[in-house]
Amino acid sequence: MSTDLTTGRAQGTAPKIELHLRPNRLFTLVAFAAIIIGAFSALGGIGGAIYTYRTAAVENIVTPDDAAIPGIAVRGPISMWVQSDIITHHQLESTEGLRYAEMERMVPQIDEATGEVVLDEAGEPVMVPNDARMSWITATSLTTVLALGILSYAFSAFAFVVGLTLLGLGLVVLKLRRDAVAFA
């Protein structure tokens, strides 16, 4: 091997790398901020899940016998999804597969006694609001609330995982800082 005249090192060898780490206040501040934010985020995630569970439990909803998982209390994300699914199923069944936007707003009034269309003085059908269409508003409200409960659980889990990650990163940074002080 030949020697490089400018550096005095043998060509083809890697230079020595000297690592000088100094404890820095910024590292300490970032580490403590990550630990504090991580702890609050993890606790917030747990709190969010508990709040969602308790809010659902107060309603005392149990999935019906024809649900994908029958007879379970609606508390967690899976039971909320099962309840939402069966509400939509029942609604589609009662509206012959039509959704809200696919139905007429007004329909001819039917005489309950005869089952025939009620006519006005001009011989035209009397139009009334479509009750089947209006029932979609209730079904949509219920499924939306259940979907929000599922999202609440998802965000709680995300906050918990991010919180634990930040907490761990903060602790790692503090450990590296302490190790750097020991080698200095």
C-alpha positions as CSV (number, residue, x, y, z in Angstrom):
1,M,0.0,0.0,0.0
2,S,1.2,3.5,-0.7
3,T,1.0,6.4,1.6
4,D,-0.9,9.6,0.9
5,L,1.6,12.4,1.3
6,T,-1.1,15.0,2.3
7,T,-2.6,13.1,5.2
8,G,0.2,10.6,6.1
9,R,-2.3,7.7,6.0
10,A,-2.0,4.6,4.0
11,Q,-4.2,4.8,0.9
12,G,-7.2,2.4,1.0
13,T,-7.8,2.7,4.7
14,A,-10.6,4.6,6.3
15,P,-9.8,7.6,8.4
16,K,-10.3,7.5,12.1
17,I,-13.5,9.0,13.3
18,E,-13.5,10.6,16.6
19,L,-16.9,11.1,18.2
20,H,-17.1,14.0,20.6
21,L,-20.6,14.3,22.1
22,R,-21.3,17.0,24.5
23,P,-24.3,17.1,26.6
24,N,-26.6,19.7,25.2
25,R,-29.5,21.5,26.9
26,L,-31.5,21.2,23.7
27,F,-31.2,17.4,23.8
28,T,-32.4,17.4,27.4
29,L,-35.3,19.7,26.6
30,V,-36.4,17.7,23.6
31,A,-36.1,14.5,25.6
32,F,-38.2,15.8,28.5
33,A,-40.8,17.3,26.1
34,A,-41.1,14.0,24.3
35,I,-41.5,12.1,27.6
36,I,-44.1,14.6,28.9
37,I,-46.1,14.8,25.6
38,G,-45.8,11.0,25.2
39,A,-47.1,10.3,28.7
40,F,-50.1,12.7,28.2
41,S,-50.8,11.3,24.7
42,A,-50.8,7.7,26.0
43,L,-53.0,8.7,29.0
44,G,-55.3,10.6,26.7
45,G,-55.6,7.5,24.5
46,I,-56.5,5.4,27.4
47,G,-59.0,8.1,28.7
48,G,-60.6,8.4,25.2
49,A,-61.2,4.6,25.0
50,I,-62.6,4.5,28.5
51,Y,-64.9,7.5,27.8
52,T,-66.1,5.9,24.6
53,Y,-66.8,2.6,26.3
54,R,-68.7,4.2,29.2
55,T,-70.8,6.3,26.8
56,A,-71.7,3.2,24.8
57,A,-72.4,1.2,27.9
58,V,-75.0,3.7,29.2
59,E,-77.2,3.1,26.2
60,N,-77.6,-0.7,27.0
61,I,-77.7,-1.7,23.3
62,V,-77.5,-5.4,22.5
63,T,-77.1,-6.6,18.9
64,P,-80.2,-8.4,17.6
65,D,-80.5,-12.1,16.9
66,D,-80.0,-11.7,13.2
67,A,-76.7,-9.7,13.5
68,A,-73.3,-11.0,12.5
69,I,-72.6,-11.5,16.2
70,P,-76.0,-11.8,17.9
71,G,-76.7,-10.9,21.5
72,I,-73.6,-9.0,22.4
73,A,-73.5,-5.7,24.3
74,V,-72.5,-2.8,22.0
75,R,-69.4,-1.4,23.8
76,G,-66.3,-1.8,21.6
77,P,-65.4,-1.1,18.0
78,I,-66.3,-4.6,16.7
79,S,-69.8,-4.6,18.4
80,M,-70.4,-1.1,17.1
81,W,-69.6,-2.2,13.6
82,V,-71.9,-5.2,13.9
83,Q,-74.7,-3.0,15.2
84,S,-74.2,-0.4,12.4
85,D,-74.2,-3.2,9.8
86,I,-77.4,-4.7,11.0
87,I,-79.2,-1.3,11.1
88,T,-78.2,-0.7,7.5
89,H,-79.3,-4.2,6.6
90,H,-82.7,-3.8,8.2
91,Q,-83.2,-0.4,6.6
92,L,-82.3,-1.7,3.1
93,E,-84.8,-4.5,3.7
94,S,-87.6,-2.2,4.7
95,T,-87.0,0.1,1.7
96,E,-86.6,-2.7,-0.8
97,G,-82.9,-2.1,-1.3
98,L,-83.2,1.7,-1.9
99,R,-81.2,4.3,-0.1
100,Y,-82.4,7.7,0.9
101,A,-81.3,9.5,-2.3
102,E,-82.8,6.8,-4.5
103,M,-86.3,7.3,-3.2
104,E,-89.0,9.8,-4.1
105,R,-89.5,12.6,-1.6
106,M,-93.3,12.5,-2.0
107,V,-95.5,9.5,-2.6
108,P,-99.2,9.0,-3.3
109,Q,-101.3,8.7,-0.1
110,I,-102.8,5.2,0.3
111,D,-106.2,4.7,2.0
112,E,-105.6,2.4,4.9
113,A,-109.1,0.8,4.7
114,T,-109.1,0.1,0.9
115,G,-105.4,0.1,0.1
116,E,-106.1,2.4,-2.9
117,V,-104.5,5.7,-3.8
118,V,-106.4,8.7,-2.4
119,L,-107.4,11.2,-5.1
120,D,-108.1,14.9,-4.7
121,E,-111.1,16.9,-6.3
122,A,-109.2,17.0,-9.7
123,G,-108.7,13.3,-9.7
124,E,-104.9,13.6,-9.0
125,P,-103.3,11.5,-6.3
126,V,-102.8,13.2,-2.9
127,M,-99.0,13.4,-2.3
128,V,-97.6,12.9,1.2
129,P,-94.0,12.7,2.5
130,N,-92.4,9.3,1.9
131,D,-92.1,7.8,5.4
132,A,-89.8,5.0,4.2
133,R,-87.4,7.6,2.9
134,M,-87.6,9.6,6.1
135,S,-86.7,6.5,8.1
136,W,-83.3,6.6,6.5
137,I,-82.6,9.8,8.4
138,T,-82.9,7.9,11.7
139,A,-80.9,4.9,10.4
140,T,-78.2,7.2,9.1
141,S,-78.0,9.1,12.4
142,L,-77.6,5.9,14.3
143,T,-74.9,4.4,12.0
144,T,-73.1,7.7,12.0
145,V,-72.9,7.7,15.8
146,L,-71.7,4.2,15.8
147,A,-69.0,5.1,13.2
148,L,-67.9,8.0,15.4
149,G,-67.5,5.5,18.3
150,I,-65.4,3.3,16.1
151,L,-63.3,6.3,15.0
152,S,-62.9,7.3,18.6
153,Y,-61.5,3.9,19.5
154,A,-59.1,4.2,16.5
155,F,-57.9,7.7,17.5
156,S,-57.5,6.5,21.1
157,A,-55.3,3.6,20.0
158,F,-53.3,5.9,17.7
159,A,-52.8,8.5,20.5
160,F,-51.7,5.6,22.8
161,V,-49.2,4.2,20.4
162,V,-47.8,7.6,19.5
163,G,-47.6,8.4,23.1
164,L,-45.6,5.3,23.9
165,T,-43.3,5.9,21.0
166,L,-42.6,9.5,22.1
167,L,-42.1,8.3,25.7
168,G,-39.6,5.7,24.5
169,L,-37.8,8.1,22.2
170,G,-37.5,10.6,25.0
171,L,-36.0,8.0,27.3
172,V,-33.6,6.8,24.6
173,V,-32.4,10.4,24.1
174,L,-31.8,10.9,27.8
175,K,-29.9,7.6,28.0
176,L,-27.7,8.6,25.0
177,R,-27.1,12.0,26.7
178,R,-26.1,10.3,30.0
179,D,-23.8,7.9,28.1
180,A,-22.2,10.9,26.3
181,V,-21.6,12.6,29.6
182,A,-19.9,9.4,30.9
183,F,-17.6,9.3,27.9
184,A,-16.7,13.0,28.0
